[in-house]
Amino acid sequence: MAATPNRLFNNICVLSGFNYDKHKEFVEAAIDLGRSIAEKKLHLVYGGGNRGLSKLVSEAAFVRGSQVLGIIPRVLKSLGSLSDSSTGEELIVSGMQERIT
């Protein structure tokens, strides 16, 4: 995606491990954020997990046409801590430090 003169960035990163079981308002906000990302035609990078608020953001953005990249540390992937199927593309990295850099 080429940048336009009015656009400062093309990608946004969302990382969240929040357990939202009792907080419906956070679920709604995460889904709204995903929708907004797609409406603005931004690409999303997220932590690659199969639960939590960032997963909700990624699903909402992906189903509305955003490019989505989940970044997953190899150790978590091999432990089965994360989903075998990601929303969008998946990048397996060496560890947590590489995941955030």
N, C-alpha and C positions, 0 to 999 in steps of 0.2 A: 504494500500500500504506500503510495507516494504521499509525502507530506504536502499539505496545501499551505499557502502563506498564513492563513489564520490558525493553523493547527500547530501546537507546540510539541505534541507527542502522539505516537500511534499505538503504544502499548501501555497496559496498566497491569500491575502485579497485586494480587490479593493473597495474603497468608493469614490463616486463622485456624486455630485448633479449638475454638470455643464449643463447649457442650451446651447446646441450646434447648434441651428437652423442655424446660419450663418457661421458655421465653419466646412466645409466638411473635412478638414484635421484632425480634432479631431475625427470625426466619423471613418475615415479610420484607424487612430492610435489605437482606441479602439478595432476595429474588429481585427486588426493585433495582438494586445496584447492577445485577447481571443484565437486566433489561436495558438500563441506561447505557451500559457499556456497548451493547449491541446497537442501540439507536444511534450512538455517536460513532459507530463503525470503528471501534477500538479493538485491538487484539488483547486477549487476556492471558496472563501467565499466573498460575496458581500452584499451590504446594503439592497437588497430585493425589491428595487423600480421597478416600471414598466416603468420608463423613465430615461433619463440621460445616461452618458457614461458608468457607471458601468453595466447597463442593457445590453448595446451593447456588452461589454466584456463577460458578463455571457452567453449570447445567442451564441456568436461565440465559446466559450469554450465548452458549453454543446452539441451543434450539432456535435462537433468533438470528443465527448467521455469523456470529463472531468466530474468528479463529481463536482456538483455545489450546494452550500448552500446559500440561501438568508436569512438574519437575519432581521426580521421585528418587530419594536416596536408595542405592542398591540394597543396603542392609534391610531397610523396611520392606522393600519389594520382595526380597528373598524370605523374609519372615512371614509373608502373607499378611502383613499389617495394612496393606493398601490393596485396592481393587485390582483385579486382573484386567479390567477394561476401564480405560480412562475416558473422560469426556474430551474429545478432540485428540490432539497428538500427545505423546508421552515421551519424556526424556529422562533416562535413568542416569543419575550422577553418582560419583564415588561416595559422597557423604553429605551430612547436613550443612557443613560450611560451604561446599560447592553449590548446594541448592540455593543459598541466599546471595551468592555473589554474582 
